[in-house]
Amino acid sequence: LKLVVTKDRKPVERQPARLHDLFRTLRSARDPAEAAAAEDAIWDAWMRPTRGRDTDELERATRAIVASDLPCAERILADLTWRAPDFAEAWHKRATLFYMQSRDAESVAAIRRTLELEPRHFGAMCAFAQILLDREERDGAAFAYDAALRLNPHLGHDVRSAAASLLSATRPLPQ
């Protein structure tokens, strides 16, 4: 599985401009409450695009995923990504759905599209890392986790410890 992550790729114009400031706050936050507020605001911006109908449909798909009504979620997300192909969070939810169904290749394709639209999507990077871990591709997973943590150094303890474990295992031992 391959996914290209580049530092200088810009998000599509549809992403709210305030995300730049939120990411800056997230990276520099020293206080956990400030970091949590910035991360929540980022997720909120990703979940609420400019078109209200898209937000409603994404929320319906999310509820269907939580309720394990995966066929319903898949129909909603297929329609949503067709109607709003530049809606990064719809692609991320679609990747999540495919992952839950063990459809890794389709999940990776949806993650790729998410990152084309929003290259700072640390959630998509963590999802990709998990797929790689499931496939025992530890070096790739370490890279994906590291990229996510560079964007959001306040990710949960499970992500930070998995990344630390993988990174320490991939470094050569001193002679």
C-alpha positions in Angstrom: 0.0 0.0 0.0 1.3 3.4 -0.9 0.4 6.9 0.0 2.3 10.0 -0.8 2.4 12.7 1.8 4.1 16.0 0.9 4.8 18.9 3.1 4.0 21.6 0.6 0.7 20.4 -0.7 -2.1 22.9 0.0 -5.7 22.1 1.1 -8.4 22.8 -1.5 -10.0 26.2 -1.3 -13.2 24.7 0.2 -11.4 24.2 3.5 -12.2 27.2 5.8 -9.3 29.7 6.0 -9.5 29.7 9.8 -8.0 26.2 9.8 -4.5 27.7 9.2 -4.8 29.5 12.6 -6.3 26.5 14.3 -3.4 24.3 13.2 -0.9 26.9 14.3 -2.6 27.0 17.7 -2.7 23.2 17.9 1.0 22.8 17.2 2.1 25.5 19.7 -0.4 24.8 22.5 1.2 24.1 25.8 -2.0 23.8 27.8 -4.0 20.5 27.2 -7.3 22.4 27.3 -6.1 24.9 24.6 -4.9 22.0 22.4 -8.2 20.1 22.9 -10.2 23.2 22.0 -8.2 23.7 18.8 -8.5 20.1 17.8 -12.3 20.2 18.4 -12.5 23.3 16.3 -10.6 21.6 13.5 -12.8 18.6 13.5 -15.9 20.9 13.6 -14.6 22.8 10.6 -13.9 19.5 8.7 -17.4 18.2 9.6 -19.3 21.4 8.5 -18.7 22.3 4.9 -20.1 25.4 3.4 -23.2 23.6 2.0 -25.7 22.8 4.8 -27.1 19.7 3.1 -23.7 18.2 3.0 -23.3 18.6 6.7 -26.7 16.9 7.3 -25.8 14.0 5.0 -22.4 13.5 6.7 -24.1 13.5 10.1 -26.6 10.9 8.8 -23.8 8.7 7.5 -21.9 9.1 10.8 -25.0 8.0 12.8 -25.4 5.0 10.5 -21.8 4.0 11.0 -22.2 4.3 14.8 -25.4 2.2 14.6 -23.6 -0.4 12.4 -26.0 0.2 9.5 -23.1 0.1 7.1 -25.1 -0.4 3.9 -27.0 2.8 4.7 -23.8 4.7 5.5 -22.2 3.5 2.3 -25.2 4.7 0.2 -25.1 8.1 1.8 -21.4 8.5 1.5 -21.3 7.3 -2.1 -23.9 9.9 -3.0 -22.2 12.6 -0.9 -18.7 12.1 -2.4 -20.3 12.0 -5.9 -22.2 15.3 -5.2 -19.4 17.0 -3.3 -16.2 15.4 -4.5 -14.1 18.1 -2.7 -15.5 17.4 0.8 -12.5 15.8 2.5 -14.4 14.7 5.6 -16.9 12.7 3.6 -14.0 10.8 2.0 -12.5 10.3 5.5 -15.8 8.8 6.7 -15.9 6.6 3.6 -12.4 5.4 4.4 -13.5 4.6 8.0 -16.5 2.6 6.6 -14.3 0.6 4.2 -11.8 -0.1 7.0 -14.7 -1.4 9.2 -15.6 -3.8 6.3 -12.0 -5.0 5.9 -11.9 -3.3 2.4 -8.4 -2.0 2.9 -7.6 -1.1 -0.8 -10.8 1.0 -1.0 -10.1 2.5 2.4 -6.6 3.5 1.3 -8.0 5.0 -1.9 -10.5 7.1 0.2 -7.6 8.1 2.6 -5.6 9.2 -0.5 -8.5 11.4 -1.7 -8.9 12.8 1.8 -5.3 13.8 1.9 -5.4 15.3 -1.6 -8.1 17.6 -0.4 -6.8 18.2 3.2 -3.1 17.2 3.5 -3.2 18.1 7.2 -5.8 15.5 8.0 -4.1 13.8 10.9 -7.1 11.5 11.4 -6.6 10.1 7.9 -2.9 9.6 8.5 -3.6 7.7 11.7 -6.1 5.5 9.9 -3.5 4.8 7.2 -1.0 3.9 9.9 -3.5 1.4 11.4 -4.0 -0.3 8.1 -0.2 -0.6 7.7 0.1 -2.0 11.2 -2.6 -4.5 10.4 -0.5 -5.6 7.4 2.7 -5.6 9.6 4.2 -2.7 7.5 5.9 -1.1 10.5 8.1 1.4 8.7 5.2 2.8 6.8 3.1 3.0 9.9 5.9 4.8 11.8 6.1 7.3 9.0 2.3 7.9 8.9 2.1 8.3 12.7 5.1 10.7 12.7 3.4 12.8 10.0 0.2 12.9 12.0 2.0 13.9 15.2 3.9 16.7 13.4 0.5 18.2 12.6 -1.1 17.4 16.0 1.4 16.7 18.7 -1.5 16.3 21.2 -3.0 13.1 19.7 -4.0 10.5 22.2 -1.6 8.5 24.3 -2.3 5.3 22.1 -1.1 7.1 19.0 1.9 8.7 20.7 3.0 5.4 22.3 2.5 3.4 19.1 4.5 6.0 17.2 7.3 6.0 19.8 7.4 2.2 19.8 7.6 2.0 16.0 10.1 4.8 15.6 12.4 3.3 18.2 12.2 -0.1 16.5 13.0 1.4 13.1 16.1 3.2 14.1 19.4 1.3 13.8 21.1 0.5 17.1 24.3 2.3 17.8 27.5 0.3 17.2 
